[in-house]
């Protein structure tokens, strides 16, 4: 057999292998829908109701079909069946239990409006805070405001201050404010420009702080996630940012890298501690307050984790994790093992009803002796070095590639790919493209025809 035929057989084998990985990923994660057109979920039984809010990602345009073109608020009953489903909004974000109820939640959602609906030359966003009864399906709108544009003007969070007042994370105007939902009056406001330079974070005013989370602590302090500054700050409503209490620093990616949804664990539960989705580091972490500093006491990641955006500590010392680009919500036990999981496209936040708001009822990792999944979170470890022992070859290969990619490239790549493509499928698709290109170049080189690039262009046969 001629040497070029051997090379062709090698190309065929590589194409078949890479194509098989891509096809298998597509078939195993295909969006199966029921008779009503809604996706079907395979959630196993778990104590309590689990509510998941998903952030649609129309990666081929706003009118695209497919799993990420649909935003959902889904509640799973204890037996794993779907208790409640709503996909009437463009995006769903924060979801919280309503106090003194068992099956009601308050959530933040957004709807993209056309330029004509906005009476403008550009599109806008209607941000809403609503309350839903998961049993009856009744929905009540609590508060709503329209912001210009779509990209970085959608509110991600609003926290309840009392029966009449909300604390709003106004991502569009880089501020936090308290609004009385009965009178519609703003009673207090903190503008990030009060304590942060415009040279920090992202571009001003397009996406300067990406202020994506607020939490009102028992003493009235407001904890705020400044994503683009890589910081979690604590606000005194009279003085502003509390000095020497901030977690993280801009561009100090060993601590936090564009985080989401920090949760405060109080002293009575072993804190003060903060549990946070360390999104661009592809991990969830917990920091314990030690004197005037923060010490990382818990880290969890695995080969599949990609851009997690929420983690809640449950009263049983388990942790409920929302893995956005990993397209799943799962529960990790105190030994660091996955105890429950459901695949769902592009989730933003999850809540287990009956366990308190966010991580309010859960213990600190140091208090409960909760095991990390990355050897205690040593700073020097790369993703490839800490991959779990049961990770597949392609999973490990993807982690090696991910470590080599600059900055946020891997997560940006996963963000724009179809929902069924995990790291191994992306790697296989890239390998398939490279192999086909090399094969094409080889055939051109072997061809008895040569292309002469001169004026005029001519095609001549080799002799």
Residue, then its C-alpha position, 0 to 999 in steps of 0.5 A: x500500500x502506498x504511503x499516501x493511502x496509509x495517510x488517507x486511512x489515518x485521516x479517515x480514522x480521525x474523522x470518524x473518531x471525532x465525528x463519533x464524539x460530536x454525534x454522540x454528544x448531540x444524540x445523548x443531549x438532544x432536546x426531547x420535548x413532550x406533547x406540549x412542546x416543552x422539554x422533558x427533564x430527568x430529575x431524580x427524587x430529592x427531599x424538598x422542592x428544587x426551583x431553577x431559573x434559567x438564562x436563555x442564550x440565543x446563540x444564533x440570534x434572538x429568534x433561534x430555536x433550541x434549548x438555549x433559546x428558551x428561558x424557564x422557571x422550573x420547579x421539581x417536586x420531591x419525586x423528581x417530576x415537574x411541579x411547575x413550569x413557566x417560560x413566558x419571559x425572555x430571561x429568568x434570574x434570581x429566585x427566592x422563597x416567599x417567607x411563611x409559605x411552602x410553595x411560593x417564590x419571588x423571582x426576577x425576570x426580563x423581557x426584551x422589547x422591540x424598538x417600537x414597543x420602547x417608542x425608541x430607535x433601539x430595543x429595551x428591556x422590561x425588568x420584573x419582580x414577580x411572585x408565583x404560587x407553584x401549586x396554583x400557578x397564580x403569578x403576581x407582579x410586584x415591581x417593574x421597570x424598563x431599561x434601555x438596551x438589552x445586553x447589560x441592563x437586565x436586572x439579575x437580583x432583588x432582595x426582600x427588605x420587608x413586606x413593602x420594600x425591595x433592595x434592587x441590584x440595578x445593573x443598568x445604572x450601577x447602583x443599589x436602591x431600596x424601593x417601596x413597592x406600594x408607593x413606588x418611591x425610592x427611599x435609599x440609593x447607593x451609586x457605585x461611583x461614590x466608591x469606585x473609579x471609572x477606571x476600574x471594571x468594564x467600559x463605562x457606561x456600557x458595562x462598568x460594574x455588572x452589579x449582579x447580586x444583593x443580599x440584606x444581612x441581619x444587621x442591615x448591611x447590604x452585601x453586593x457583588x461587583x462582578x467586573x471589579x472581582x469583588x464582593x463589598x459590604x455597604x453601610x446604608x449611611x457610610x457606603x462601602x465598609x472599609x477592610x471588609x471587601x472580599x477580593x480585589x480587581x484582577x486578583x483572580x486567585x481570589x475571585x474572577x467575575x463572580x456571581x451570587x455570593x451568599x453570606x453564612x452568619x456567625x451562628x452557622x460557623x461564619x462569617x463566611x461567604x459562599x460564591x460562584x467563582x465563575x471564570x475560575x470554573x469553581x465554587x468557593x467559600x471564604x471564612x472571615x479571619x480577623x481582618x482578612x478572608x481565608x479560602x476554606x472550601x473549593x469544589x470543581x470537576x471536569x464538567x464544571x464550566x462557569x458556575x453562577x450559584x451555590x447554596x449551602x443547605x442545612x444538611x451541609x450539602x451544597x446546591x450548585x448551578x453550573x451554567x455552561x455545564x448545563x446542570x444543577x446538582x447537589x454535593x454532599x459533605x464528602x464532596x460527592x455529587x448526590x443529585x443532579x439534573x441536566x437543564x439548559x443554561x441555569x442561572x440560579x437554583x433554590x431548595x424550598x424549605x431550607x431558608x433563603x439562599x445559604x441562610x440555613x446552612x453551616x460554614x464549611x469549616x464548621x461542618x468539616x465539608x470536604x473540598x473536591x480539589x485537594x483543599x483548593x491549593x492555589x497552584x493547582x491547574x484544572x488538569x492537575x485536579x481533575x477527578x480520577x473518574x474523568x474520561x480521556x477527553x475530559x482531561x484533554x479538554x481541561x489541559x486545553x482550557x488551562x492553555x487558553x487565555x483568560x475567559x476564552x474557554x467560557x466565551x467559547x462554551x457560551x456561544x456553542x450549542x447547549x449539547x456541546x460540552x468540553x469534549x464535544x468542542x475539542x472533538x469538533x475543533x479536531x475534526x475541523x483541523x483534520x479535514x483542513x490538513x486532509x484537504x491540503x494533503x490532497x491538493x499537494x498530492x494532486x497531479x494538478x497544480x495551480x499557478x498563481x500569476x497573471x492570468x491565473x492558469x491551471x496546468x497538469x504535472x508531468 
